[in-house]
């Protein structure tokens, strides 16, 4: 575990749909992944064994690292969401 209560995963671990997010710290990527999988912050926090406050901080850091303000924009920025034109 790191200082934020988030467990580290091996560097070879691939993220959601096989896309890696090299610009994100592993804890930020795990927060986004949990949110994408569960659909809500409380469930995502619980799935990672975190308090909602710690989870929200990790999610905010992910948004900041990507330069976005919403989860949908974050998913687009790292290639987890593609909308047909």
Beta strands, then each sheet from edge to edge (+ up, - down):
end
